[in-house]
Amino acid sequence: MDFKAQHILQLHQSQSFNFEEATLALFRYQAQHNEVYREYLHHLRVDAEQVKSLEEIPFLPIEFFKTHRVVTGAFEPEVIFYSSGTTQSTRSQHLVSNLAWYEQTSRQIFEKFYGSLQDYTVLALLPSYLEQGGSSLVAMVDYFIKQTGQQAEGFYLHNHDLLLQALRQAKQHQKKVLLMGVSYALLDLADKLNGQEDLSGVTVMETGGMKGRRKEMIREELHAQLQKGLGVTEIHSEYGMTELLSQGYSFGNGLFWPGFSMRILLRDLNDPFQVSTSSRTGGINVIDLANVDSCAFIETKDIGKLYPDGSFEVLGRFDNSDIRGCNLLVS
């Protein structure tokens, strides 16, 4: 069995594997078989065989997904995920050899935190993602909807009346209800309802992203407006992006918990090569073991705070970074 097959089998069969051991093995594999990452390490004068800890691993700046074909090995992608963007921006591309790998990993992560998808009705308010196409978020949610076995339509563009009808019907059944939405679309719905609709019991999950449709706001302000307008006591959040195949989730307090295949490290705000698992504030680096086809070591443009238990907050974004769809930006 080759390395990739062993890696996939290990992740899907056991969530109690040795994370550091699996990470270092994948690092050496990608250092050899990922041309872009290999060249990056070469320019940094890093010998992969001499890297012995997570903190020593160089992380690939996320911009490479816009300018290069970031792939490990040779394969024809079954799917290419594209980042959200405007007509003036270049969209990142994430080439994936096996869509089922992404779907199953995402499902395992979600169900570890929220329970079986078969217990849910999933409704999605993701208009901009649907309109642009190629969204990993849409692919994930579409898969989730299919796993529920629900009869109701899952995706809604701008028809709030149909969405409300689906929410009311879903609440009448003996199932949990999950409403996932891009931030600006959920705010539009909250403005329409203005606290007049009882959505208590519905798990509302924002995926970030104003898409230039509304002003950016801090998380506390966003969640307060959504709570008031939608009549719920908490807003959940998803942390994900085109360049990652794993997700993190927040249950309403601003703290994200990474999935089993994911770990957050922080880099010094002034020196991107100073990386630590114990720093409390810095630039967010992500290890994503699901990124076996691309690069598992991503230097994002998010700024965060890391806690000893592995949870993290997203505090903002580095100046001059792109507006991205799956993370909440703050000033």
C-alpha positions in Angstrom: 0.0 0.0 0.0 1.5 3.4 -1.0 1.9 6.3 1.4 -1.2 8.2 0.3 -3.5 5.1 0.7 -2.0 4.4 4.1 -2.5 8.0 5.2 -6.2 8.1 4.1 -6.9 4.8 5.8 -5.3 5.9 9.0 -7.3 9.1 9.1 -10.6 7.5 8.4 -10.2 4.5 10.6 -9.0 6.1 13.7 -9.3 9.5 15.2 -6.9 8.6 18.0 -3.8 8.4 15.8 -0.5 10.1 16.7 -1.1 13.6 15.1 2.6 14.7 15.2 3.8 11.4 13.8 1.3 11.5 11.0 2.1 15.2 10.3 5.8 14.7 10.0 5.3 11.7 7.7 3.0 13.7 5.4 5.4 16.6 5.5 8.3 14.5 4.2 6.0 13.0 1.6 4.9 16.4 0.3 8.4 17.8 0.5 9.3 15.2 -2.0 6.2 14.9 -4.2 4.8 18.4 -4.2 6.8 20.5 -6.8 5.7 23.9 -5.5 6.3 23.0 -1.9 9.6 21.3 -2.7 10.8 24.4 -4.4 9.6 26.6 -1.6 11.6 24.5 0.9 14.6 24.6 -1.4 14.5 28.5 -1.4 14.3 28.4 2.4 17.2 26.0 2.5 15.2 23.5 4.6 16.2 19.9 4.6 13.0 17.9 5.2 14.8 15.1 6.8 16.1 17.4 9.5 12.7 18.7 10.5 11.8 16.9 13.8 8.8 18.9 15.2 5.7 20.7 14.1 7.2 24.0 14.9 10.1 23.4 12.4 7.7 22.8 9.5 7.6 25.7 7.0 4.1 26.8 6.1 3.2 27.6 2.5 1.7 31.1 2.1 -1.9 30.8 1.0 -1.4 33.1 -2.0 0.4 30.2 -3.8 -3.1 28.7 -4.5 -3.8 31.7 -6.7 -0.5 31.7 -8.6 0.5 28.0 -8.8 -0.8 24.5 -9.3 -0.4 23.2 -5.7 -0.6 19.5 -6.0 1.1 16.5 -4.5 1.9 13.8 -7.1 0.3 13.5 -10.5 -3.5 13.1 -10.9 -6.5 14.3 -12.8 -8.7 16.2 -10.3 -12.2 15.0 -9.9 -13.1 18.4 -8.7 -11.5 21.9 -8.5 -12.7 24.2 -5.7 -12.5 27.9 -6.3 -12.4 30.7 -3.7 -15.0 33.4 -3.7 -13.9 36.6 -5.4 -14.8 39.6 -7.5 -14.3 40.1 -11.2 -11.1 42.1 -10.3 -9.6 39.3 -8.2 -7.9 36.0 -9.1 -9.7 33.1 -7.4 -7.7 30.4 -5.6 -7.9 26.9 -6.9 -7.7 23.7 -4.9 -7.4 20.5 -7.0 -8.8 17.4 -5.3 -8.4 13.9 -6.8 -11.3 12.3 -4.8 -14.4 14.3 -3.9 -15.6 11.5 -1.6 -12.5 11.9 0.6 -13.4 15.6 1.2 -17.1 14.7 1.9 -16.3 11.9 4.3 -13.7 13.9 6.2 -16.1 16.8 6.5 -18.9 14.6 7.7 -16.7 12.9 10.3 -15.7 16.3 11.7 -19.2 17.6 11.8 -20.7 14.6 13.4 -18.0 14.5 16.1 -19.2 17.9 17.2 -22.9 17.8 16.3 -24.0 14.2 16.1 -25.4 12.2 13.2 -26.5 14.1 10.1 -29.5 11.8 9.8 -30.9 13.5 12.9 -31.0 16.9 11.0 -32.8 18.9 8.5 -30.1 21.1 6.8 -31.1 24.4 5.1 -28.6 26.7 3.5 -28.6 30.4 2.7 -25.5 30.7 0.5 -26.4 32.9 -2.5 -23.0 34.2 -3.5 -21.4 30.8 -3.3 -24.1 29.3 -5.5 -23.9 32.1 -8.0 -20.1 31.9 -8.5 -19.8 28.2 -8.6 -17.0 25.9 -7.6 -17.4 26.4 -3.9 -16.1 23.8 -1.5 -18.6 25.0 1.1 -21.5 24.4 -1.3 -20.2 20.9 -2.1 -19.9 20.1 1.6 -23.4 21.4 2.5 -24.9 19.6 -0.5 -23.4 16.3 0.7 -24.7 17.0 4.2 -28.2 17.6 2.9 -28.1 14.3 1.0 -27.1 12.5 4.1 -30.1 13.8 6.1 -32.5 12.1 3.7 -34.8 15.1 3.9 -37.5 15.9 1.4 -37.2 19.6 1.8 -35.2 21.7 -0.6 -31.8 22.5 0.9 -30.5 25.6 -0.8 -32.1 29.0 -1.0 -30.9 32.1 -2.9 -32.9 35.2 -2.0 -36.4 33.8 -1.5 -36.8 34.3 2.2 -40.5 33.3 2.2 -39.7 29.8 0.9 -36.9 29.4 3.4 -39.2 30.5 6.3 -41.8 28.0 5.1 -39.1 25.2 5.1 -37.9 26.3 8.6 -41.4 26.2 10.0 -42.1 22.7 8.5 -38.7 21.4 9.7 -39.4 22.6 13.3 -42.6 20.5 13.3 -40.7 17.2 12.8 -38.7 15.4 15.4 -35.4 16.4 13.9 -32.8 19.0 14.7 -32.7 22.0 12.3 -29.4 23.5 11.0 -29.5 26.8 9.1 -26.1 27.5 7.5 -25.6 30.9 5.9 -23.1 33.4 4.6 -23.0 36.4 7.0 -24.5 39.1 4.8 -27.4 36.8 3.7 -28.2 35.9 7.3 -28.2 39.6 8.2 -30.7 40.2 5.3 -32.9 37.5 6.7 -32.6 38.9 10.3 -33.6 42.4 9.0 -36.6 40.9 7.3 -37.8 39.0 10.4 -36.8 41.6 12.9 -37.4 39.3 15.8 -40.9 38.5 14.7 -40.3 34.8 13.9 -39.7 32.1 16.5 -36.5 30.3 15.4 -35.7 29.0 18.8 -34.3 25.5 18.6 -32.8 26.1 15.2 -29.0 26.0 15.1 -27.9 29.0 13.1 -24.4 28.8 11.7 -22.6 31.6 10.0 -19.8 30.9 7.6 -18.4 34.4 7.5 -18.2 36.7 4.5 -19.8 40.0 3.7 -18.8 39.8 0.0 -18.8 43.6 -0.2 -22.5 43.6 0.3 -22.4 45.0 3.8 -19.8 46.7 6.0 -17.5 44.4 7.9 -18.2 44.2 11.6 -16.7 42.5 14.7 -18.0 39.1 15.6 -19.8 40.3 18.7 -21.7 42.9 16.7 -22.6 40.5 13.9 -23.8 37.8 16.3 -25.8 40.3 18.4 -27.7 41.5 15.3 -28.3 37.9 14.2 -29.5 36.9 17.6 -31.9 39.8 17.8 -33.3 39.5 14.3 -33.6 35.7 14.2 -34.8 35.2 17.7 -32.1 32.8 18.8 -29.8 32.8 21.8 -26.5 31.9 20.1 -24.9 31.9 16.7 -22.6 29.0 15.7 -19.7 29.5 13.2 -17.7 27.4 10.8 -14.0 28.0 10.1 -13.1 26.8 6.7 -11.7 28.0 3.4 -11.1 26.8 -0.2 -7.5 25.8 0.5 -8.5 23.5 3.4 -10.4 20.3 3.3 -11.0 20.3 7.1 -13.2 22.6 9.2 -13.4 24.0 12.7 -16.6 24.9 14.5 -17.7 27.4 17.1 -20.7 26.8 19.3 -21.5 30.4 19.9 -18.8 31.9 22.1 -16.3 32.8 19.5 -14.0 29.9 20.3 -13.4 27.5 17.4 -12.5 23.9 17.8 -10.5 22.3 15.0 -11.5 19.0 13.4 -9.5 15.9 14.3 -7.5 16.2 11.0 -6.6 19.8 11.7 -4.4 21.7 14.1 -3.7 25.4 14.6 -0.2 26.9 15.2 0.6 30.6 15.5 3.5 32.5 13.8 5.1 35.7 15.0 3.3 38.7 13.6 6.7 40.1 12.5 8.6 37.0 11.6 6.5 34.3 9.7 9.2 31.6 10.2 8.9 31.8 14.0 6.1 29.3 14.6 4.8 28.0 17.9 2.2 25.7 19.4 2.3 27.7 22.7 2.1 31.3 21.5 -1.1 33.0 22.5 -1.5 35.6 19.7 -0.2 35.6 16.1 -0.8 34.7 12.5 -2.8 31.5 12.0 -1.0 28.6 10.4 -3.1 25.5 9.7 -2.0 21.9 9.6 -4.7 20.0 7.6 -4.0 16.3 7.2 -6.9 16.0 4.8 -4.9 18.1 2.3 -3.0 15.0 1.1 -3.4 16.0 -2.6 -2.3 19.6 -2.2 -0.3 21.0 0.8 -1.1 20.3 4.4 0.8 23.3 5.8 -1.0 26.6 5.1 0.0 30.1 6.2 -3.3 31.9 6.3 -3.8 35.7 6.5 -5.9 35.4 9.6 -4.7 36.7 13.0 -5.8 34.6 16.0 -5.4 33.6 19.6 -4.6 30.1 20.6 -5.6 28.4 23.9 -3.9 25.5 25.7 -6.8 23.2 25.0 -6.3 23.6 21.2 -9.3 26.0 20.7 -8.7 29.3 18.9 -10.2 32.7 18.1 -10.0 34.6 14.9 -9.2 38.2 15.8 -8.8 39.8 12.4 -6.7 39.8 9.2 -3.4 41.0 8.1 -3.5 44.4 6.2 -3.8 44.2 2.5 -5.0 40.6 2.4 -7.9 39.6 0.2 -11.5 39.7 1.2 -12.3 36.0 1.7 -15.6 34.2 2.1 -15.3 31.8 4.9 -13.8 33.8 7.8 -15.1 36.7 9.7 -13.0 39.9 9.3 -12.7 42.3 12.1 -10.9 45.6 12.4 
